[in-house]
Amino acid sequence: MAARRGRKIFLYALGTLLVLLVGGFIGGRVMRHGHKPAEEVRPGVFRVRNFFTEIYGVRVGKKVVVFDAGVDPDGGALEALAAALGTNHDGVTDVFLTHGHFDHIAAAPLCRNARIHLGIQDADMAAKKRPMIPWGANWFEKLLPVPAVNLTDAILDRAEVPLDDGRSLETIPLPGHTAGSYMFLFEGVLFAGDSIQIEDGKLTFANPSFSVDVAQSKRGLAALKTTLAGKPIAQICTGHQGCTVPADTQRMLDDLIERAKR
């Protein structure tokens, strides 16, 4: 009797788990196409939340620059962002990808006229020539597959990238979340991807379940005081939790750097 009851409990639990997994799979496939309206987080810098990830964009003279490309391969969030910048996906001239994980690259192939910028170490992962790593990204990419993304402009190291009207952005390597993770600094806004998170009013580190080497990422964060010397940071925009409040940004960044040193 006890054994039979135990089997029933096990089968009930297994059935419940399968229902949750199937429901999560179907729900995720549907919700990935959802997005919130475009929001101007500071003058000229727009943000659109796509399911659980963020994409950002700026217009620089004749250039329309997008930072990351979300998790929706149909590009609804991308179109909302492009519209806020006065164009559509064909008008996007540059896509800068903070790293090659599925939830940051999905709509990039829709930007047919754009230069696709990505750290060279993540090129094969984004192009689907090798699996997503680590295990967390690999597992979720199977649930929410995205098309292959082929870069046009490999990011090799720290550099100034000219845009238009004499303005430029800076590529800042910060490996650890992925081997090819980069941050992009544009006019005081640091687009950090997943290398920096916001939790409970603090900046914190990359999620270990989705990172290849958190210790390496922390070393890069610990060095940011030197890396960013002479470059005021007005706001930090993350890959999943939006942007810091400008008045709190420097304090939050200094606190993160100190904790990364420990």
C-alpha positions in Angstrom: 0.0 0.0 0.0 2.8 2.4 1.0 4.7 1.6 -2.2 1.7 2.1 -4.4 1.0 5.5 -2.7 4.6 6.5 -3.1 4.4 5.7 -6.9 1.3 7.8 -7.2 2.9 10.7 -5.5 6.0 10.4 -7.7 3.9 10.2 -10.9 1.8 13.2 -9.7 5.0 15.2 -9.1 6.4 14.1 -12.4 3.2 15.1 -14.2 3.1 18.4 -12.5 6.8 19.1 -13.5 6.1 18.2 -17.1 3.0 20.4 -17.2 5.1 23.3 -15.8 7.9 22.7 -18.3 5.6 22.5 -21.3 3.7 25.6 -20.1 6.9 27.5 -19.6 8.1 26.4 -23.0 4.9 27.6 -24.7 4.7 30.7 -22.6 8.3 31.7 -23.3 7.8 31.2 -27.1 4.8 33.6 -26.9 6.2 36.2 -24.5 9.5 36.6 -26.3 7.5 38.6 -28.9 6.3 41.1 -26.3 7.8 44.4 -25.6 7.1 47.6 -23.7 6.9 51.1 -25.4 10.1 52.9 -26.1 11.4 55.0 -23.2 13.9 57.8 -23.3 16.2 57.1 -20.4 18.3 60.2 -21.0 18.2 62.8 -23.8 18.7 60.9 -27.1 19.1 57.5 -25.5 16.1 55.2 -25.9 15.3 51.8 -24.3 12.8 49.1 -25.1 12.2 46.1 -22.8 11.8 42.9 -24.8 10.4 40.1 -22.6 13.2 39.8 -20.0 16.0 41.7 -21.8 16.7 45.3 -22.8 17.8 46.9 -26.1 18.9 50.5 -26.4 19.5 52.9 -29.3 20.8 56.4 -30.2 20.8 58.5 -33.3 24.1 60.1 -34.1 23.9 62.4 -37.1 23.0 60.0 -40.0 23.8 57.0 -37.9 21.2 54.9 -36.0 23.0 52.8 -33.5 21.5 49.9 -31.6 23.0 48.2 -28.5 22.0 44.6 -28.3 19.1 43.1 -30.3 16.8 41.3 -27.8 15.3 37.8 -27.7 12.6 38.3 -30.4 13.7 37.1 -33.8 10.6 38.7 -35.3 11.9 42.1 -34.2 8.9 43.8 -32.6 11.0 45.4 -29.9 13.6 46.4 -32.5 10.9 48.1 -34.6 9.6 50.0 -31.6 13.1 51.2 -30.8 13.9 52.1 -34.4 10.6 54.1 -34.6 11.6 56.1 -31.5 14.7 57.0 -33.4 12.8 58.0 -36.5 13.4 55.0 -38.7 12.8 51.3 -39.1 15.0 48.2 -39.1 16.4 49.0 -42.5 17.5 52.4 -41.2 19.7 50.9 -38.5 23.3 51.5 -39.5 25.2 49.8 -36.6 24.4 47.1 -34.1 26.8 46.7 -31.2 26.4 43.4 -29.3 27.7 43.3 -25.8 28.1 39.5 -26.2 26.9 36.5 -28.2 24.2 35.0 -26.0 20.8 34.2 -27.6 18.8 36.8 -25.7 21.0 39.7 -26.9 21.3 38.9 -30.6 17.9 37.7 -31.9 16.8 40.6 -34.1 20.3 41.5 -35.4 19.8 39.7 -38.8 16.8 41.9 -39.5 19.1 45.0 -39.6 20.1 44.2 -43.2 21.9 47.5 -43.8 23.8 47.5 -40.5 27.3 46.8 -39.5 27.2 44.1 -36.8 29.9 44.6 -34.2 30.8 41.8 -31.7 33.7 40.6 -29.7 35.7 38.2 -31.9 35.7 35.5 -29.2 31.9 35.3 -29.3 31.7 35.2 -33.1 31.3 31.4 -33.6 28.8 31.2 -30.8 26.6 33.9 -32.3 27.0 32.3 -35.8 25.9 28.9 -34.4 29.2 27.3 -35.3 29.5 26.1 -31.7 27.0 25.8 -28.8 26.1 28.6 -26.5 28.1 28.4 -23.3 27.9 28.0 -20.4 25.1 25.4 -19.6 22.5 28.0 -18.6 22.7 29.9 -21.9 22.8 26.7 -23.8 19.7 25.3 -22.2 17.6 28.4 -22.6 18.7 28.9 -26.2 17.2 25.5 -26.9 13.9 26.7 -25.5 14.1 30.0 -27.3 16.2 29.5 -30.4 17.4 32.4 -32.5 18.9 32.7 -36.0 22.6 32.7 -36.6 24.2 36.1 -36.4 27.3 36.8 -38.5 29.4 39.8 -37.5 30.7 42.3 -40.1 33.0 44.1 -37.7 35.0 42.1 -35.2 35.8 43.9 -32.0 39.4 42.9 -31.1 40.2 45.2 -28.1 39.6 48.6 -26.6 39.1 51.1 -29.4 37.4 54.3 -30.4 34.8 53.7 -33.1 33.8 56.8 -35.2 30.1 57.3 -35.7 29.1 60.7 -37.2 29.2 64.4 -36.5 32.6 63.9 -34.9 31.2 61.7 -32.2 32.3 58.2 -31.4 31.9 55.4 -28.9 34.5 53.3 -27.0 34.6 49.6 -26.9 35.8 48.2 -23.5 36.6 44.5 -23.1 35.3 42.9 -20.0 35.6 39.1 -20.5 34.1 36.7 -18.0 30.4 36.6 -18.6 31.4 35.3 -22.0 34.9 35.3 -23.6 33.9 38.1 -25.9 31.9 40.3 -23.5 32.3 44.1 -24.1 30.9 47.3 -22.7 30.3 50.3 -24.8 30.8 53.9 -23.6 28.9 56.6 -25.4 28.7 60.2 -24.1 28.7 59.2 -20.5 26.4 56.1 -20.8 28.0 52.8 -20.2 26.1 50.0 -22.0 27.2 47.0 -19.8 25.2 44.0 -21.2 25.2 41.2 -18.6 28.6 42.1 -17.1 26.9 44.3 -14.6 23.5 43.7 -13.0 21.2 45.8 -10.8 19.8 44.1 -7.7 18.2 45.6 -4.6 19.4 49.1 -5.5 23.1 48.0 -6.0 25.2 47.1 -9.0 26.4 43.6 -8.8 28.2 40.9 -10.8 27.4 38.7 -13.8 25.1 35.7 -13.0 27.2 32.6 -12.4 24.8 30.3 -14.1 25.1 32.1 -17.4 28.8 33.1 -17.1 32.0 31.3 -18.2 34.3 32.9 -15.6 32.8 35.1 -12.9 36.2 35.6 -11.3 37.6 37.0 -14.5 34.7 39.3 -14.9 35.2 40.6 -11.3 38.8 41.3 -12.0 37.7 43.5 -15.0 35.2 45.3 -12.8 37.8 45.8 -10.0 40.0 47.5 -12.6 37.3 49.9 -13.8 38.6 52.9 -11.8 41.7 52.7 -13.9 40.0 51.7 -17.1 37.5 54.5 -16.9 39.9 57.1 -15.5 39.0 60.6 -16.8 35.7 59.4 -18.4 32.7 60.5 -16.3 30.0 57.9 -16.2 26.5 59.5 -16.0 24.5 56.3 -16.3 25.0 52.6 -16.6 22.5 50.6 -18.7 22.3 46.9 -18.1 21.1 44.0 -20.2 18.2 43.0 -18.0 17.4 45.6 -15.3 17.4 48.8 -17.2 19.6 51.8 -16.2 20.8 53.4 -13.0 19.5 56.7 -11.8 22.1 59.3 -12.9 22.3 60.9 -9.4 23.2 57.5 -7.9 25.4 56.1 -10.7 28.9 57.1 -9.5 28.2 56.0 -5.9 26.9 52.6 -7.1 29.8 52.1 -9.5 32.4 53.0 -6.8 30.7 50.5 -4.5 30.8 47.8 -7.2 34.5 48.3 -7.8 35.3 48.0 -4.2 33.3 44.8 -3.8 34.9 43.3 -6.9 38.4 43.8 -5.3 37.6 41.6 -2.3 
